[in-house]
Amino acid sequence: MESARIIATVARIVRDVGIAEEIAQDALVAALEQWRRDGVPDRPGAWLTATAKHRAVDLVRRRETYARKLAEVGRNLPEESYDPEPSGPGDIDDDVLRLVFTTCHPVLSAEARAALTLRLVGGLRTDEIARAFLVPEATVAARITRAKRALAKAGVAFEVPYGEDRAARLGSVLEVVYLVFNEGYAATAGDDLLRPGLCEDALRLARGLAALMPGESEVHGLAALLELQASRTLARTGPDGRPVLLAEQDRRRWNRLLVRRGYAALARAWGSPRTESGGGRAYGPYALQAAIAACHARARSYEETDWTTIAGLYGRLMELAPSPVVELNRAVAVSMAEGPAAALPIVDALAAEPALERYHLLPSVRGDLLARLGRTEEARAEFARAAELTRNERERTLLRGRERKSADGTA
Protein backbone atom coordinates (compact mmCIF):
# COMPACT_ATOMS: atom_id res chain seq x y z
CA MET A 1 0.00 0.00 0.00
CA GLU A 2 2.84 2.43 0.79
CA SER A 3 5.19 1.28 -1.96
CA ALA A 4 4.38 3.96 -4.55
CA ARG A 5 4.68 6.81 -2.05
CA ILE A 6 8.00 5.52 -0.72
CA ILE A 7 9.44 5.05 -4.20
CA ALA A 8 8.25 8.51 -5.26
CA THR A 9 9.77 10.18 -2.19
CA VAL A 10 13.10 8.40 -2.57
CA ALA A 11 13.21 9.07 -6.31
CA ARG A 12 13.24 12.80 -5.59
CA ILE A 13 16.38 12.27 -3.55
CA VAL A 14 18.36 9.80 -5.66
CA ARG A 15 16.95 10.85 -9.06
CA ASP A 16 16.85 7.23 -10.25
CA VAL A 17 13.63 5.21 -10.17
CA GLY A 18 15.44 1.86 -10.31
CA ILE A 19 17.55 2.68 -7.26
CA ALA A 20 14.49 4.17 -5.55
CA GLU A 21 12.63 0.89 -5.94
CA GLU A 22 15.57 -1.04 -4.47
CA ILE A 23 15.77 1.30 -1.47
CA ALA A 24 12.02 1.01 -0.91
CA GLN A 25 12.33 -2.77 -0.91
CA ASP A 26 15.20 -2.52 1.59
CA ALA A 27 12.98 -0.45 3.87
CA LEU A 28 10.23 -3.08 3.66
CA VAL A 29 12.74 -5.81 4.54
CA ALA A 30 13.92 -3.73 7.51
CA ALA A 31 10.30 -3.44 8.65
CA LEU A 32 9.84 -7.21 8.52
CA GLU A 33 12.91 -7.62 10.74
CA GLN A 34 12.37 -4.78 13.23
CA TRP A 35 8.59 -4.83 13.59
CA ARG A 36 8.68 -8.48 14.56
CA ARG A 37 10.99 -7.53 17.39
CA ASP A 38 9.76 -4.05 18.38
CA GLY A 39 6.14 -4.12 17.24
CA VAL A 40 4.39 -2.22 14.47
CA PRO A 41 4.79 1.59 14.91
CA ASP A 42 1.79 3.88 15.25
CA ARG A 43 2.48 5.34 11.82
CA PRO A 44 3.90 2.49 9.75
CA GLY A 45 3.84 4.48 6.52
CA ALA A 46 5.85 7.31 8.06
CA TRP A 47 8.33 4.79 9.53
CA LEU A 48 8.86 3.17 6.13
CA THR A 49 9.26 6.52 4.39
CA ALA A 50 11.70 7.84 6.99
CA THR A 51 13.77 4.64 6.83
CA ALA A 52 13.90 4.75 3.05
CA LYS A 53 14.84 8.45 3.05
CA HIS A 54 17.71 7.88 5.49
CA ARG A 55 19.05 5.07 3.30
CA ALA A 56 18.72 7.29 0.24
CA VAL A 57 20.67 10.09 1.93
CA ASP A 58 23.35 7.61 2.99
CA LEU A 59 23.64 6.50 -0.62
CA VAL A 60 23.95 10.10 -1.83
CA ARG A 61 26.66 10.76 0.71
CA ARG A 62 28.66 7.86 -0.63
CA ARG A 63 28.56 9.18 -4.15
CA GLU A 64 31.31 11.30 -5.61
CA THR A 65 28.82 14.11 -6.11
CA TYR A 66 28.17 14.24 -2.36
CA ALA A 67 28.39 18.00 -1.88
CA ARG A 68 26.10 18.95 -4.75
CA LYS A 69 23.50 16.30 -4.00
CA LEU A 70 23.49 16.98 -0.28
CA ALA A 71 22.84 20.64 -0.96
CA GLU A 72 19.78 19.64 -3.03
CA VAL A 73 18.15 17.41 -0.44
CA GLY A 74 19.14 19.34 2.69
CA ARG A 75 21.30 18.31 5.61
CA ASN A 76 18.54 17.63 8.08
CA LEU A 77 15.60 15.71 6.66
CA PRO A 78 12.69 15.40 9.12
CA GLU A 79 12.23 12.03 10.77
CA GLU A 80 8.65 11.32 9.70
CA SER A 81 7.68 13.96 7.19
CA TYR A 82 8.85 15.45 3.94
CA ASP A 83 8.36 19.03 2.86
CA PRO A 84 7.83 19.15 -0.89
CA GLU A 85 9.59 21.62 -3.09
CA PRO A 86 7.70 24.87 -3.73
CA SER A 87 5.10 24.44 -6.42
CA GLY A 88 4.35 26.72 -9.30
CA PRO A 89 0.77 27.29 -10.46
CA GLY A 90 1.11 24.57 -13.10
CA ASP A 91 3.05 22.10 -10.97
CA ILE A 92 1.84 19.01 -9.14
CA ASP A 93 2.34 19.04 -5.39
CA ASP A 94 2.32 15.26 -5.20
CA ASP A 95 5.33 12.96 -5.35
CA VAL A 96 3.35 10.06 -6.80
CA LEU A 97 2.09 12.14 -9.73
CA ARG A 98 5.66 13.32 -10.33
CA LEU A 99 6.70 9.67 -10.40
CA VAL A 100 4.00 8.89 -12.97
CA PHE A 101 5.14 11.66 -15.29
CA THR A 102 8.78 10.62 -14.84
CA THR A 103 8.19 6.98 -15.72
CA CYS A 104 6.13 8.08 -18.74
CA HIS A 105 9.10 9.91 -20.28
CA PRO A 106 9.29 9.80 -24.11
CA VAL A 107 12.73 8.18 -23.92
CA LEU A 108 10.80 4.95 -23.24
CA SER A 109 8.50 3.12 -25.61
CA ALA A 110 4.78 3.37 -24.88
CA GLU A 111 4.72 -0.25 -23.69
CA ALA A 112 7.72 0.27 -21.40
CA ARG A 113 6.24 3.44 -19.89
CA ALA A 114 3.02 1.71 -18.95
CA ALA A 115 4.72 -1.41 -17.60
CA LEU A 116 7.23 0.51 -15.46
CA THR A 117 4.61 2.86 -14.04
CA LEU A 118 2.26 0.03 -13.17
CA ARG A 119 5.14 -1.70 -11.39
CA LEU A 120 6.33 1.33 -9.42
CA VAL A 121 3.11 3.28 -8.91
CA GLY A 122 0.50 0.56 -8.91
CA GLY A 123 2.63 -2.02 -7.13
CA LEU A 124 1.49 -4.63 -9.63
CA ARG A 125 3.44 -7.83 -10.16
CA THR A 126 4.77 -8.67 -13.60
CA ASP A 127 2.08 -11.32 -14.12
CA GLU A 128 -0.66 -8.78 -13.33
CA ILE A 129 0.81 -6.30 -15.80
CA ALA A 130 1.10 -9.04 -18.41
CA ARG A 131 -2.59 -9.76 -18.01
CA ALA A 132 -3.46 -6.08 -18.44
CA PHE A 133 -1.58 -5.97 -21.76
CA LEU A 134 -2.38 -9.53 -22.82
CA VAL A 135 1.31 -10.35 -23.36
CA PRO A 136 3.68 -12.98 -21.87
CA GLU A 137 5.06 -12.31 -18.38
CA ALA A 138 8.67 -12.56 -19.61
CA THR A 139 8.00 -9.75 -22.07
CA VAL A 140 6.81 -7.45 -19.29
CA ALA A 141 9.80 -8.29 -17.05
CA ALA A 142 12.20 -7.43 -19.86
CA ARG A 143 10.40 -4.16 -20.58
CA ILE A 144 10.64 -3.05 -16.95
CA THR A 145 14.35 -3.86 -16.68
CA ARG A 146 15.17 -2.03 -19.90
CA ALA A 147 13.03 0.95 -18.91
CA LYS A 148 14.87 1.48 -15.62
CA ARG A 149 18.20 1.37 -17.41
CA ALA A 150 17.03 3.79 -20.09
CA LEU A 151 15.80 6.36 -17.56
CA ALA A 152 19.06 6.15 -15.62
CA LYS A 153 21.18 6.42 -18.77
CA ALA A 154 19.20 9.43 -20.02
CA GLY A 155 19.41 11.17 -16.64
CA VAL A 156 15.67 11.88 -16.66
CA ALA A 157 14.76 14.51 -14.06
CA PHE A 158 12.19 13.70 -11.40
CA GLU A 159 9.79 16.51 -12.24
CA VAL A 160 6.53 17.45 -13.89
CA PRO A 161 7.07 18.63 -17.48
CA TYR A 162 5.39 21.67 -18.99
CA GLY A 163 3.92 22.61 -22.35
CA GLU A 164 4.58 20.22 -25.21
CA ASP A 165 6.59 17.84 -23.03
CA ARG A 166 3.63 17.36 -20.71
CA ALA A 167 1.23 16.82 -23.63
CA ALA A 168 3.60 14.22 -25.09
CA ARG A 169 3.41 12.15 -21.89
CA LEU A 170 -0.25 12.65 -21.08
CA GLY A 171 -1.58 9.73 -23.10
CA SER A 172 0.71 7.27 -21.33
CA VAL A 173 -0.11 8.78 -17.94
CA LEU A 174 -3.85 8.39 -18.52
CA GLU A 175 -3.39 4.81 -19.72
CA VAL A 176 -1.41 3.89 -16.63
CA VAL A 177 -3.94 5.41 -14.23
CA TYR A 178 -6.69 3.53 -16.07
CA LEU A 179 -4.84 0.21 -15.86
CA VAL A 180 -4.11 0.68 -12.15
CA PHE A 181 -7.82 1.22 -11.54
CA ASN A 182 -8.74 -1.83 -13.61
CA GLU A 183 -6.47 -4.09 -11.57
CA GLY A 184 -8.17 -2.83 -8.42
CA TYR A 185 -11.63 -3.19 -9.93
CA ALA A 186 -11.10 -6.78 -11.13
CA ALA A 187 -8.00 -8.34 -9.58
CA THR A 188 -5.97 -10.62 -11.82
CA ALA A 189 -5.38 -13.25 -9.18
CA GLY A 190 -5.90 -14.01 -5.52
CA ASP A 191 -8.83 -14.69 -3.24
CA ASP A 192 -10.59 -11.32 -3.60
CA LEU A 193 -12.34 -9.86 -6.61
CA LEU A 194 -11.44 -6.27 -5.66
CA ARG A 195 -8.30 -4.45 -4.57
CA PRO A 196 -9.85 -1.22 -3.24
CA GLY A 197 -6.51 0.42 -2.47
CA LEU A 198 -5.56 0.46 -6.15
CA CYS A 199 -8.95 1.95 -7.10
CA GLU A 200 -8.50 4.70 -4.54
CA ASP A 201 -4.96 5.48 -5.72
CA ALA A 202 -6.12 5.69 -9.33
CA LEU A 203 -9.03 7.93 -8.41
CA ARG A 204 -6.74 10.28 -6.50
CA LEU A 205 -4.33 10.45 -9.44
CA ALA A 206 -7.16 11.10 -11.90
CA ARG A 207 -8.60 13.88 -9.75
CA GLY A 208 -5.16 15.43 -9.39
CA LEU A 209 -4.66 15.41 -13.15
CA ALA A 210 -8.09 16.97 -13.70
CA ALA A 211 -7.21 19.80 -11.33
CA LEU A 212 -3.85 20.29 -13.02
CA MET A 213 -5.13 20.23 -16.61
CA PRO A 214 -8.71 21.61 -16.59
CA GLY A 215 -8.74 22.22 -20.34
CA GLU A 216 -8.01 18.61 -21.37
CA SER A 217 -11.15 16.71 -22.34
CA GLU A 218 -9.65 13.24 -21.91
CA VAL A 219 -8.36 13.99 -18.40
CA HIS A 220 -11.93 14.74 -17.34
CA GLY A 221 -13.15 11.76 -19.34
CA LEU A 222 -10.88 9.43 -17.40
CA ALA A 223 -11.89 11.00 -14.08
CA ALA A 224 -15.56 10.57 -15.01
CA LEU A 225 -15.05 6.95 -16.01
CA LEU A 226 -13.29 6.05 -12.77
CA GLU A 227 -15.81 7.90 -10.58
CA LEU A 228 -18.73 6.10 -12.24
CA GLN A 229 -17.06 2.69 -12.16
CA ALA A 230 -16.02 3.12 -8.53
CA SER A 231 -19.61 4.00 -7.60
CA ARG A 232 -20.58 0.34 -8.09
CA THR A 233 -17.86 -1.13 -5.89
CA LEU A 234 -19.98 -1.99 -2.84
CA ALA A 235 -22.58 -3.74 -4.98
CA ARG A 236 -20.10 -5.86 -6.91
CA THR A 237 -19.57 -8.40 -4.14
CA GLY A 238 -21.88 -10.10 -1.68
CA PRO A 239 -21.41 -10.39 2.11
CA ASP A 240 -19.23 -13.47 1.57
CA GLY A 241 -17.08 -11.73 -1.06
CA ARG A 242 -18.58 -13.56 -4.02
CA PRO A 243 -18.94 -11.55 -7.26
CA VAL A 244 -22.37 -10.13 -8.05
CA LEU A 245 -23.11 -9.74 -11.76
CA LEU A 246 -24.35 -6.37 -13.03
CA ALA A 247 -27.82 -7.78 -13.71
CA GLU A 248 -28.13 -8.88 -10.08
CA GLN A 249 -26.63 -5.86 -8.32
CA ASP A 250 -28.65 -3.88 -5.79
CA ARG A 251 -28.41 -0.43 -7.33
CA ARG A 252 -29.36 1.17 -4.03
CA ARG A 253 -25.83 0.29 -2.93
CA TRP A 254 -24.28 2.31 -5.75
CA ASN A 255 -22.53 5.37 -4.34
CA ARG A 256 -24.64 8.31 -5.51
CA LEU A 257 -21.96 10.86 -4.54
CA LEU A 258 -19.47 9.19 -6.89
CA VAL A 259 -22.16 9.00 -9.57
CA ARG A 260 -22.75 12.77 -9.29
CA ARG A 261 -19.00 13.39 -9.39
CA GLY A 262 -18.85 11.23 -12.50
CA TYR A 263 -21.65 13.16 -14.20
CA ALA A 264 -19.93 16.45 -13.40
CA ALA A 265 -16.57 15.26 -14.74
CA LEU A 266 -18.27 13.95 -17.90
CA ALA A 267 -19.92 17.33 -18.45
CA ARG A 268 -16.51 18.96 -18.17
CA ALA A 269 -15.11 16.43 -20.67
CA TRP A 270 -17.84 17.25 -23.20
CA GLY A 271 -17.29 20.96 -22.62
CA SER A 272 -13.48 21.04 -22.61
CA PRO A 273 -12.03 22.70 -25.71
CA ARG A 274 -9.01 20.42 -26.04
CA THR A 275 -8.22 16.77 -26.43
CA GLU A 276 -4.93 15.19 -25.34
CA SER A 277 -3.60 15.83 -28.82
CA GLY A 278 -4.41 19.51 -28.58
CA GLY A 279 -7.09 19.39 -31.27
CA GLY A 280 -10.71 20.47 -31.27
CA ARG A 281 -13.78 18.92 -29.69
CA ALA A 282 -13.09 15.34 -30.73
CA TYR A 283 -14.26 13.13 -27.88
CA GLY A 284 -11.61 10.64 -26.84
CA PRO A 285 -11.83 7.00 -25.74
CA TYR A 286 -12.06 7.75 -22.03
CA ALA A 287 -14.89 10.22 -22.48
CA LEU A 288 -16.73 7.65 -24.62
CA GLN A 289 -16.25 4.94 -21.99
CA ALA A 290 -17.46 7.36 -19.34
CA ALA A 291 -20.58 7.99 -21.44
CA ILE A 292 -21.18 4.22 -21.48
CA ALA A 293 -20.77 4.06 -17.69
CA ALA A 294 -23.19 6.99 -17.37
CA CYS A 295 -25.82 5.03 -19.33
CA HIS A 296 -25.60 2.28 -16.71
CA ALA A 297 -25.73 4.79 -13.86
CA ARG A 298 -28.88 6.47 -15.23
CA ALA A 299 -30.80 3.20 -15.53
CA ARG A 300 -32.93 2.60 -12.46
CA SER A 301 -32.77 -1.15 -13.12
CA TYR A 302 -30.85 -3.54 -15.34
CA GLU A 303 -33.92 -4.01 -17.52
CA GLU A 304 -34.16 -0.24 -18.17
CA THR A 305 -30.58 0.02 -19.47
CA ASP A 306 -30.34 1.73 -22.86
CA TRP A 307 -28.35 -1.03 -24.54
CA THR A 308 -28.88 0.39 -28.03
CA THR A 309 -27.09 3.60 -27.08
CA ILE A 310 -24.37 1.63 -25.33
CA ALA A 311 -23.81 -0.55 -28.41
CA GLY A 312 -23.57 2.59 -30.52
CA LEU A 313 -21.03 4.15 -28.17
CA TYR A 314 -18.92 0.99 -28.32
CA GLY A 315 -19.10 1.21 -32.11
CA ARG A 316 -17.71 4.75 -31.95
CA LEU A 317 -15.05 3.56 -29.53
CA MET A 318 -14.01 0.81 -31.95
CA GLU A 319 -13.55 3.41 -34.67
CA LEU A 320 -11.45 5.62 -32.41
CA ALA A 321 -9.45 3.05 -30.42
CA PRO A 322 -10.03 -0.44 -31.87
CA SER A 323 -9.10 -3.42 -29.73
CA PRO A 324 -10.33 -7.00 -29.26
CA VAL A 325 -11.52 -6.21 -25.72
CA VAL A 326 -13.59 -3.24 -26.89
CA GLU A 327 -15.13 -5.44 -29.60
CA LEU A 328 -15.96 -8.09 -27.00
CA ASN A 329 -17.70 -5.46 -24.88
CA ARG A 330 -19.57 -4.26 -27.94
CA ALA A 331 -20.74 -7.83 -28.54
CA VAL A 332 -22.23 -7.94 -25.03
CA ALA A 333 -24.13 -4.70 -25.68
CA VAL A 334 -25.34 -5.96 -29.06
CA SER A 335 -26.58 -9.17 -27.41
CA MET A 336 -28.68 -7.13 -25.00
CA ALA A 337 -29.97 -4.73 -27.67
CA GLU A 338 -30.58 -7.20 -30.51
CA GLY A 339 -30.38 -10.65 -28.92
CA PRO A 340 -27.65 -13.28 -28.44
CA ALA A 341 -27.90 -14.55 -32.03
CA ALA A 342 -26.76 -11.16 -33.34
CA ALA A 343 -23.77 -11.07 -31.01
CA LEU A 344 -22.48 -14.63 -31.35
CA PRO A 345 -20.81 -14.08 -34.78
CA ILE A 346 -18.94 -11.09 -33.34
CA VAL A 347 -17.61 -13.20 -30.47
CA ASP A 348 -16.78 -16.13 -32.74
CA ALA A 349 -14.71 -13.83 -34.95
CA LEU A 350 -12.65 -12.86 -31.89
CA ALA A 351 -11.65 -16.47 -31.24
CA ALA A 352 -8.79 -16.08 -33.74
CA GLU A 353 -7.34 -13.05 -31.92
CA PRO A 354 -3.96 -14.07 -30.41
CA ALA A 355 -4.31 -11.40 -27.70
CA LEU A 356 -7.45 -13.10 -26.38
CA GLU A 357 -6.10 -16.64 -26.42
CA ARG A 358 -5.77 -16.72 -22.61
CA TYR A 359 -8.41 -14.08 -21.83
CA HIS A 360 -11.03 -15.76 -19.65
CA LEU A 361 -13.80 -13.28 -20.44
CA LEU A 362 -13.94 -14.41 -24.08
CA PRO A 363 -15.23 -17.95 -23.29
CA SER A 364 -17.27 -16.49 -20.42
CA VAL A 365 -19.16 -14.16 -22.76
CA ARG A 366 -19.52 -16.88 -25.38
CA GLY A 367 -20.87 -19.26 -22.73
CA ASP A 368 -23.47 -16.70 -21.70
CA LEU A 369 -24.61 -16.22 -25.29
CA LEU A 370 -24.84 -19.97 -25.88
CA ALA A 371 -26.79 -20.46 -22.65
CA ARG A 372 -29.30 -17.80 -23.71
CA LEU A 373 -29.65 -19.58 -27.05
CA GLY A 374 -30.41 -22.87 -25.30
CA ARG A 375 -27.13 -24.52 -26.39
CA THR A 376 -26.43 -25.62 -22.83
CA GLU A 377 -23.75 -28.27 -23.44
CA GLU A 378 -21.66 -25.87 -25.49
CA ALA A 379 -22.21 -23.20 -22.84
CA ARG A 380 -21.01 -25.57 -20.11
CA ALA A 381 -17.77 -26.22 -22.01
CA GLU A 382 -17.16 -22.47 -22.43
CA PHE A 383 -17.72 -21.74 -18.74
CA ALA A 384 -15.36 -24.61 -17.86
CA ARG A 385 -12.67 -23.14 -20.11
CA ALA A 386 -13.17 -19.67 -18.63
CA ALA A 387 -12.81 -21.08 -15.11
CA GLU A 388 -9.54 -22.74 -16.08
CA LEU A 389 -8.13 -19.51 -17.53
CA THR A 390 -8.90 -17.14 -14.67
CA ARG A 391 -6.50 -16.89 -11.72
CA ASN A 392 -8.93 -15.11 -9.46
CA GLU A 393 -10.55 -17.55 -7.06
CA ARG A 394 -13.78 -15.56 -6.75
CA GLU A 395 -14.24 -15.45 -10.51
CA ARG A 396 -13.39 -19.14 -10.77
CA THR A 397 -16.08 -20.01 -8.22
CA LEU A 398 -18.65 -17.93 -10.11
CA LEU A 399 -17.75 -19.58 -13.43
CA ARG A 400 -17.82 -23.08 -11.95
CA GLY A 401 -21.30 -22.30 -10.67
CA ARG A 402 -22.42 -21.26 -14.14
CA GLU A 403 -20.83 -24.42 -15.54
CA ARG A 404 -22.92 -26.53 -13.15
CA LYS A 405 -26.10 -24.63 -13.97
CA SER A 406 -25.47 -25.19 -17.68
CA ALA A 407 -25.06 -28.90 -17.07
CA ASP A 408 -28.40 -28.85 -15.21
CA GLY A 409 -30.02 -26.77 -17.91
CA THR A 410 -30.74 -23.91 -15.49
CA ALA A 411 -28.14 -21.35 -16.66
Solvent accessible surface area in square Angstrom, and as a share of the most:
residue,aa,sasa,rsa
1,M,202,0.90
2,E,55,0.25
3,S,34,0.22
4,A,10,0.08
5,R,92,0.34
6,I,0,0.00
7,I,4,0.02
8,A,0,0.00
9,T,11,0.06
10,V,0,0.00
11,A,1,0.01
12,R,5,0.02
13,I,1,0.01
14,V,3,0.02
15,R,80,0.29
16,D,25,0.13
17,V,7,0.04
18,G,10,0.10
19,I,50,0.25
20,A,0,0.00
21,E,9,0.04
22,E,104,0.47
23,I,12,0.06
24,A,2,0.01
25,Q,80,0.36
26,D,66,0.34
27,A,0,0.00
28,L,68,0.34
29,V,78,0.45
30,A,4,0.03
31,A,4,0.03
32,L,117,0.58
33,E,102,0.46
34,Q,62,0.28
35,W,51,0.18
36,R,192,0.70
37,R,167,0.61
38,D,98,0.51
39,G,37,0.35
40,V,101,0.58
41,P,36,0.23
42,D,145,0.75
43,R,139,0.51
44,P,53,0.34
45,G,16,0.15
46,A,13,0.10
47,W,54,0.19
48,L,11,0.05
49,T,25,0.15
50,A,6,0.04
51,T,22,0.13
52,A,0,0.00
53,K,2,0.01
54,H,71,0.32
55,R,94,0.34
56,A,0,0.00
57,V,9,0.05
58,D,61,0.32
59,L,40,0.20
60,V,0,0.00
61,R,109,0.40
62,R,173,0.63
63,R,65,0.24
64,E,182,0.81
65,T,56,0.33
66,Y,80,0.30
67,A,76,0.59
68,R,133,0.48
69,K,24,0.10
70,L,4,0.02
71,A,84,0.65
72,E,93,0.42
73,V,25,0.14
74,G,32,0.30
75,R,171,0.62
76,N,141,0.72
77,L,32,0.16
78,P,50,0.31
79,E,112,0.50
80,E,78,0.35
81,S,62,0.40
82,Y,58,0.22
83,D,111,0.58
84,P,65,0.41
85,E,85,0.38
86,P,132,0.83
87,S,54,0.35
88,G,35,0.34
89,P,155,0.97
90,G,23,0.22
91,D,31,0.16
92,I,10,0.05
93,D,92,0.48
94,D,38,0.20
95,D,25,0.13
96,V,7,0.04
97,L,5,0.03
98,R,8,0.03
99,L,0,0.00
100,V,0,0.00
101,F,0,0.00
102,T,4,0.02
103,T,0,0.00
104,C,0,0.00
105,H,43,0.19
106,P,63,0.40
107,V,70,0.40
108,L,8,0.04
109,S,63,0.40
110,A,53,0.41
111,E,80,0.36
112,A,10,0.08
113,R,36,0.13
114,A,1,0.00
115,A,0,0.00
116,L,0,0.00
117,T,0,0.00
118,L,0,0.00
119,R,65,0.24
120,L,0,0.00
121,V,6,0.03
122,G,6,0.06
123,G,31,0.29
124,L,1,0.00
125,R,121,0.44
126,T,35,0.20
127,D,20,0.11
128,E,2,0.01
129,I,0,0.00
130,A,8,0.06
131,R,58,0.21
132,A,36,0.28
133,F,45,0.19
134,L,48,0.24
135,V,42,0.24
136,P,91,0.57
137,E,90,0.40
138,A,79,0.61
139,T,47,0.27
140,V,0,0.00
141,A,42,0.33
142,A,38,0.29
143,R,42,0.15
144,I,10,0.05
145,T,60,0.35
146,R,140,0.51
147,A,1,0.01
148,K,49,0.21
149,R,165,0.60
150,A,31,0.24
151,L,8,0.04
152,A,50,0.39
153,K,187,0.79
154,A,55,0.43
155,G,58,0.56
156,V,18,0.10
157,A,46,0.36
158,F,9,0.04
159,E,88,0.39
160,V,5,0.03
161,P,9,0.05
162,Y,122,0.46
163,G,61,0.59
164,E,157,0.71
165,D,86,0.45
166,R,23,0.09
167,A,36,0.28
168,A,61,0.47
169,R,16,0.06
170,L,0,0.00
171,G,27,0.26
172,S,9,0.06
173,V,0,0.00
174,L,0,0.00
175,E,56,0.25
176,V,1,0.00
177,V,0,0.00
178,Y,50,0.19
179,L,20,0.10
180,V,1,0.00
181,F,2,0.01
182,N,51,0.26
183,E,4,0.02
184,G,0,0.00
185,Y,24,0.09
186,A,23,0.18
187,A,2,0.01
188,T,7,0.04
189,A,25,0.19
190,G,37,0.35
191,D,100,0.52
192,D,86,0.45
193,L,9,0.04
194,L,23,0.12
195,R,73,0.26
196,P,72,0.46
197,G,32,0.30
198,L,17,0.08
199,C,10,0.06
200,E,113,0.51
201,D,27,0.14
202,A,0,0.00
203,L,13,0.07
204,R,80,0.29
205,L,1,0.00
206,A,1,0.01
207,R,87,0.32
208,G,24,0.23
209,L,1,0.00
210,A,15,0.12
211,A,84,0.65
212,L,28,0.14
213,M,19,0.08
214,P,91,0.57
215,G,24,0.23
216,E,3,0.01
217,S,3,0.02
218,E,2,0.01
219,V,1,0.01
220,H,6,0.03
221,G,0,0.00
222,L,1,0.00
223,A,5,0.04
224,A,0,0.00
225,L,7,0.04
226,L,0,0.00
227,E,4,0.02
228,L,2,0.01
229,Q,39,0.17
230,A,9,0.07
231,S,3,0.02
232,R,24,0.09
233,T,31,0.18
234,L,112,0.56
235,A,4,0.03
236,R,35,0.13
237,T,27,0.16
238,G,12,0.12
239,P,149,0.94
240,D,88,0.45
241,G,22,0.21
242,R,115,0.42
243,P,13,0.08
244,V,21,0.12
245,L,69,0.34
246,L,41,0.20
247,A,53,0.41
248,E,114,0.51
249,Q,20,0.09
250,D,56,0.29
251,R,29,0.11
252,R,214,0.78
253,R,107,0.39
254,W,6,0.02
255,N,59,0.30
256,R,109,0.40
257,L,104,0.52
258,L,28,0.14
259,V,1,0.00
260,R,144,0.52
261,R,102,0.37
262,G,0,0.00
263,Y,67,0.26
264,A,44,0.34
265,A,3,0.02
266,L,8,0.04
267,A,63,0.49
268,R,121,0.44
269,A,1,0.00
270,W,76,0.27
271,G,44,0.42
272,S,8,0.05
273,P,77,0.49
274,R,107,0.39
275,T,12,0.07
276,E,57,0.25
277,S,100,0.65
278,G,42,0.40
279,G,37,0.36
280,G,48,0.46
281,R,147,0.54
282,A,66,0.51
283,Y,75,0.29
284,G,7,0.07
285,P,36,0.23
286,Y,20,0.08
287,A,0,0.00
288,L,4,0.02
289,Q,34,0.15
290,A,0,0.00
291,A,11,0.08
292,I,8,0.04
293,A,4,0.03
294,A,0,0.00
295,C,18,0.11
296,H,15,0.07
297,A,8,0.06
298,R,149,0.54
299,A,11,0.09
300,R,196,0.72
301,S,34,0.22
302,Y,42,0.16
303,E,144,0.64
304,E,93,0.42
305,T,10,0.06
306,D,70,0.36
307,W,28,0.10
308,T,99,0.58
309,T,58,0.34
310,I,0,0.00
311,A,16,0.12
312,G,40,0.39
313,L,18,0.09
314,Y,32,0.12
315,G,22,0.21
316,R,117,0.43
317,L,3,0.02
318,M,45,0.20
319,E,149,0.67
320,L,90,0.45
321,A,38,0.29
322,P,91,0.57
323,S,40,0.26
324,P,32,0.20
325,V,45,0.26
326,V,21,0.12
327,E,29,0.13
328,L,4,0.02
329,N,58,0.30
330,R,60,0.22
331,A,0,0.00
332,V,52,0.30
333,A,1,0.01
334,V,10,0.06
335,S,2,0.01
336,M,64,0.28
337,A,39,0.30
338,E,124,0.56
339,G,21,0.20
340,P,23,0.14
341,A,68,0.53
342,A,39,0.31
343,A,0,0.00
344,L,15,0.08
345,P,82,0.51
346,I,30,0.15
347,V,1,0.00
348,D,58,0.30
349,A,75,0.58
350,L,11,0.05
351,A,72,0.56
352,A,90,0.69
353,E,62,0.28
354,P,111,0.70
355,A,39,0.31
356,L,2,0.01
357,E,112,0.50
358,R,171,0.62
359,Y,27,0.10
360,H,13,0.06
361,L,65,0.32
362,L,19,0.09
363,P,7,0.04
364,S,18,0.11
365,V,24,0.14
366,R,54,0.20
367,G,0,0.00
368,D,38,0.20
369,L,2,0.01
370,L,0,0.00
371,A,14,0.11
372,R,99,0.36
373,L,65,0.32
374,G,54,0.52
375,R,94,0.34
376,T,49,0.28
377,E,110,0.50
378,E,73,0.33
379,A,0,0.00
380,R,70,0.26
381,A,50,0.38
382,E,31,0.14
383,F,0,0.00
384,A,17,0.13
385,R,100,0.36
386,A,0,0.00
387,A,0,0.00
388,E,116,0.52
389,L,19,0.09
390,T,4,0.02
391,R,113,0.41
392,N,0,0.00
393,E,76,0.34
394,R,72,0.26
395,E,23,0.10
396,R,59,0.22
397,T,87,0.51
398,L,48,0.24
399,L,9,0.04
400,R,81,0.29
401,G,15,0.15
402,R,49,0.18
403,E,29,0.13
404,R,144,0.53
405,K,111,0.47
406,S,2,0.01
407,A,64,0.50
408,D,109,0.56
409,G,49,0.47
410,T,95,0.55
411,A,51,0.39
